[in-house]
Amino acid sequence: MQTLNGNNRDKESFREMICDFTEQMRNDFQLEYLIANSALYSAENLKFMNAWKWISRVPETLRLASDTLDEWAPQLMCALSQSQCRRLETQYGEVKQRWVVIFSPEAYQRVQKTIDKQCQQQGV
């Protein structure tokens, strides 16, 4: 194996890495799943990876993701001290998927601290 150039765009690098090393990883390491950050998540990459099982964070810049969050957030945040999650079936890039939308009280507290700090800095 070789390392990928750190200056490459991730979305292109993932596709290159998967193409170059797929068989070696499956045969040598019995790799069943690819786990990657949201750079993996593009319509082109998803179509390319149809033979793989994969787990990735969906970027919130994706309209479908932001619409999904807008729809589910009020229900998941009804009890701010409790973790909540919902599983949904969706399709993006012509690939059927299962998404998990999660509310975490700990993440909520981190975001709230950031917002409070920004408000103080702006004098609000």
N, C-alpha and C positions, 0 to 999 in steps of 0.2 A: 504494500500500500504506500501511497504518498500523501503528504499533506496538501491541502488546497491553498492556493494563494489567498492570503488574508485581505488582499485588495479587491478581490472579485465581489460582485454583487451576490448576496446569499441566494436569491431566488434562482439564479443561473448556476451557482456552485452546487446547490443541492441536486439539481437535475444531472449535472456532470458527474458528481460523486456517485449517485445512484446507478447511473448507466455504467460507469467504469468498474464499480466494485460490487455490484449486486450479487453475482454468482459466488465470488470469493467470500463475502459475508455470510451468505446462506450456507455454503458448504463448510467453511472453516469454523464458523462461530454459531451455526444453527440459529441465525438471526431470524426472528419472526416478525418483529415490529420495528418500524422506524419511529423514533421519538425526536421531534425537532421543534425549534421555536417557530414563531409565526412567519418567518421568511419562507418556510416551506409551502405555506398556504397561498397558492395562486391557482387559478383555473387551469393553466397550462401544466403546472406540476402535478396537480391532482389527476388529470387525465393520463399523464405519463406514468403515474404510480399505481395503475389499476390492479397490478398483480401483488401489491404489498398491503399489509395491514400497517396503519400508521396512526400516530397520535400527535396532534399539533394544537397549539393555541391559535384561535382564529383572530386575525387582526381586527380591532374595533374600527379601523378605517373602512372596512368593508361595509357597504350599505346594509346588506342582509344581517350582519352581526349587530350593527347599531340599532336597526329596527327591532331585532329580537331582544336586545337588552332593554330598549324602551318599553316593549310589551311586557316582559317578565319581571323587570326590576321592582315595580310596586308590589307585586305578589310576594317576591322573595324577601323583601325588606320589611315585611309587616311586623316582625319581631327582631329588632336590631341586635339582640343578644344571642340569637340562634342562627347557626349555619343552616342554609337551605340550598337545595339544588333541584333542578328540573332537567330531565332528559327529553330531547326532541329529535324527531326525524326531519331532515331537511335535504335539500339538494343544491349544490353549487358547482359550477363548472361541469354540469352534466354528470356529476358523481353523487350518488346517494350517500348520506352521512348521518351519523348520530352526534349531536352536540350535547354537551352538558353545560348548563348555565348555573353558576355557583355564586351565592352570596356568603361572604365570610365576615363575621363581626370584626375580626382582627384586621382584615384588609380595609374595612370601612373606617375603623379607628385611624389607621395610617393615612388614609385619604382625608379624613376630617382634620387631622393635625396639619397636613399640608395646606388645606384650604384656609384654616385659621391663621397659619403663618403668613400666607399670601395676603390675607385681609389686613393683618397687622402692618405688613410692609407697605400696603397701599393706603393705610390710614382709614380703613373702613370700620 
